[in-house]
Amino acid sequence: MSISSEDEEDVPEAVLEAGMMKDLKSQEIAQVWEVVTRLRREVEHYWSTSDFYQGESEHVKEALSSVKRKLILVMELIRNKELALT
């Protein structure tokens, strides 16, 4: 089996095209990888932010519960004082 002169001319061009396709695919993969990395960092940021605000929410709930207990205690003291005065 012999290669004609036309086939010989096409071989380097085909090799170049394959190399370019490989480079284009590599570039596309690199770009997609950058997007994935950026999205992963963004998700981590939002998880961290969510954790922070969840902690703040728990703190506020505890503070509110404490205020309610103190308010109940003060109301009982006022009622007892009113009863003692009558």
Steps between C-alpha positions, in 0.01 A plus 500: 500500500654826394417855595432741217652846497159651582473280808849606609395865486187428703687317775681802651183706469299228674764477771489877547121497512506219756751696708289813475188305591685355795613849602147636459359215706769556762413870509130420529571254780717757678226763467235261630732404786542870589122545503455191718772621738344847521154351562639268768659797677174692472306210650754474785460874561121473517522197731733695725266800493205272572683345795582847634140621481371173642730556799377858530141376484564254783660778705197726446262216594693442823499873577125522436438201724707662774308828466169311520610321819610831655174667397298221662708535818449879508126460441480252790694739726267787408191284563639381836581859600148612402352217706715595798382862480132408503 
